[in-house]
Amino acid sequence: MPKMKTHSGAKKRFRHRSSGKISRKKATAAHLLEKKTSKRKSDLRLTALVSKSDQSRVRRMLGV
């Protein structure tokens, strides 16, 4: 049986950490930034972790 291919969209959006956790970027940081506060925008720059319920799905897409 051939190898599983990595999901191209997922590999651009998620990072697999050495601890086994999967990180992601936060949403709503691309446009309409004038109305958002500086505090909110700086928080959006940080990475977040993928929720527990979505981890198995993302792992399968990444081939981890």
PyRosetta script that sets phi, psi and omega in degrees:
from pyrosetta import init, pose_from_sequence

init()
pose = pose_from_sequence("MPKMKTHSGAKKRFRHRSSGKISRKKATAAHLLEKKTSKRKSDLRLTALVSKSDQSRVRRMLGV")
pose.set_psi(1, 138.5)
pose.set_omega(1, -178.0)
pose.set_phi(2, -70.8)
pose.set_psi(2, 163.7)
pose.set_omega(2, 177.9)
pose.set_phi(3, -66.7)
pose.set_psi(3, 152.7)
pose.set_omega(3, 174.9)
pose.set_phi(4, -75.2)
pose.set_psi(4, 137.4)
pose.set_omega(4, 176.8)
pose.set_phi(5, -87.0)
pose.set_psi(5, 143.5)
pose.set_omega(5, 175.6)
pose.set_phi(6, -72.6)
pose.set_psi(6, 139.0)
pose.set_omega(6, 178.4)
pose.set_phi(7, -70.3)
pose.set_psi(7, 119.4)
pose.set_omega(7, -173.4)
pose.set_phi(8, -61.9)
pose.set_psi(8, -38.6)
pose.set_omega(8, 178.9)
pose.set_phi(9, -68.4)
pose.set_psi(9, -37.0)
pose.set_omega(9, -177.8)
pose.set_phi(10, -69.9)
pose.set_psi(10, -38.4)
pose.set_omega(10, -177.3)
pose.set_phi(11, -67.9)
pose.set_psi(11, -21.6)
pose.set_omega(11, 177.1)
pose.set_phi(12, -83.5)
pose.set_psi(12, -21.2)
pose.set_omega(12, -172.4)
pose.set_phi(13, -104.9)
pose.set_psi(13, -22.9)
pose.set_omega(13, -174.5)
pose.set_phi(14, -123.6)
pose.set_psi(14, 150.9)
pose.set_omega(14, 176.4)
pose.set_phi(15, -126.4)
pose.set_psi(15, 131.9)
pose.set_omega(15, 177.7)
pose.set_phi(16, -90.7)
pose.set_psi(16, 120.3)
pose.set_omega(16, -177.9)
pose.set_phi(17, -88.1)
pose.set_psi(17, 161.2)
pose.set_omega(17, -179.1)
pose.set_phi(18, -66.8)
pose.set_psi(18, -22.9)
pose.set_omega(18, 178.9)
pose.set_phi(19, -76.4)
pose.set_psi(19, -9.2)
pose.set_omega(19, -178.7)
pose.set_phi(20, 99.4)
pose.set_psi(20, -8.7)
pose.set_omega(20, 179.8)
pose.set_phi(21, -84.2)
pose.set_psi(21, 158.5)
pose.set_omega(21, -179.7)
pose.set_phi(22, -116.5)
pose.set_psi(22, 126.3)
pose.set_omega(22, -178.5)
pose.set_phi(23, -103.3)
pose.set_psi(23, 159.9)
pose.set_omega(23, -178.8)
pose.set_phi(24, -146.8)
pose.set_psi(24, 164.4)
pose.set_omega(24, 173.3)
pose.set_phi(25, -86.5)
pose.set_psi(25, 155.5)
pose.set_omega(25, 178.0)
pose.set_phi(26, -83.3)
pose.set_psi(26, 151.2)
pose.set_omega(26, -177.4)
pose.set_phi(27, -83.6)
pose.set_psi(27, 171.3)
pose.set_omega(27, 176.4)
pose.set_phi(28, 63.8)
pose.set_psi(28, 29.4)
pose.set_omega(28, -180.0)
pose.set_phi(29, -109.0)
pose.set_psi(29, 6.1)
pose.set_omega(29, -172.4)
pose.set_phi(30, -91.2)
pose.set_psi(30, -36.4)
pose.set_omega(30, -175.5)
pose.set_phi(31, -150.9)
pose.set_psi(31, 176.7)
pose.set_omega(31, -175.4)
pose.set_phi(32, 55.9)
pose.set_psi(32, 47.3)
pose.set_omega(32, -174.0)
pose.set_phi(33, -88.7)
pose.set_psi(33, -12.7)
pose.set_omega(33, -178.0)
pose.set_phi(34, -62.4)
pose.set_psi(34, -39.9)
pose.set_omega(34, -175.8)
pose.set_phi(35, -81.9)
pose.set_psi(35, -9.8)
pose.set_omega(35, -179.4)
pose.set_phi(36, -88.9)
pose.set_psi(36, 142.4)
pose.set_omega(36, -178.8)
pose.set_phi(37, -73.2)
pose.set_psi(37, 159.7)
pose.set_omega(37, 179.0)
pose.set_phi(38, -61.2)
pose.set_psi(38, -38.8)
pose.set_omega(38, 179.4)
pose.set_phi(39, -61.9)
pose.set_psi(39, -43.8)
pose.set_omega(39, -179.6)
pose.set_phi(40, -65.9)
pose.set_psi(40, -41.4)
pose.set_omega(40, -179.3)
pose.set_phi(41, -67.2)
pose.set_psi(41, -39.5)
pose.set_omega(41, 179.5)
pose.set_phi(42, -68.5)
pose.set_psi(42, -32.4)
pose.set_omega(42, 176.5)
pose.set_phi(43, -69.3)
pose.set_psi(43, -32.3)
pose.set_omega(43, 179.5)
pose.set_phi(44, -70.5)
pose.set_psi(44, -19.7)
pose.set_omega(44, 179.0)
pose.set_phi(45, -72.7)
pose.set_psi(45, -23.9)
pose.set_omega(45, -178.5)
pose.set_phi(46, -75.0)
pose.set_psi(46, 157.8)
pose.set_omega(46, 176.7)
pose.set_phi(47, -87.7)
pose.set_psi(47, 157.6)
pose.set_omega(47, 177.7)
pose.set_phi(48, -124.9)
pose.set_psi(48, 168.3)
pose.set_omega(48, 177.5)
pose.set_phi(49, -97.8)
pose.set_psi(49, 148.8)
pose.set_omega(49, 175.8)
pose.set_phi(50, -70.7)
pose.set_psi(50, 137.9)
pose.set_omega(50, -177.9)
pose.set_phi(51, -64.6)
pose.set_psi(51, 156.0)
pose.set_omega(51, -176.3)
pose.set_phi(52, -58.4)
pose.set_psi(52, -38.7)
pose.set_omega(52, -177.3)
pose.set_phi(53, -68.9)
pose.set_psi(53, -23.9)
pose.set_omega(53, -179.0)
pose.set_phi(54, -98.0)
pose.set_psi(54, -10.9)
pose.set_omega(54, -173.7)
pose.set_phi(55, -59.6)
pose.set_psi(55, -43.7)
pose.set_omega(55, -177.2)
pose.set_phi(56, -64.8)
pose.set_psi(56, -37.7)
pose.set_omega(56, 179.0)
pose.set_phi(57, -65.6)
pose.set_psi(57, -43.6)
pose.set_omega(57, -178.6)
pose.set_phi(58, -68.7)
pose.set_psi(58, -39.9)
pose.set_omega(58, 178.2)
pose.set_phi(59, -58.7)
pose.set_psi(59, -42.7)
pose.set_omega(59, 179.9)
pose.set_phi(60, -63.1)
pose.set_psi(60, -40.4)
pose.set_omega(60, 179.7)
pose.set_phi(61, -68.0)
pose.set_psi(61, -34.9)
pose.set_omega(61, -179.2)
pose.set_phi(62, -82.8)
pose.set_psi(62, -15.2)
pose.set_omega(62, -177.5)
pose.set_phi(63, 73.3)
pose.set_psi(63, 31.6)
pose.set_omega(63, -178.7)
pose.set_phi(64, -93.1)
pose.dump_pdb("model.pdb")
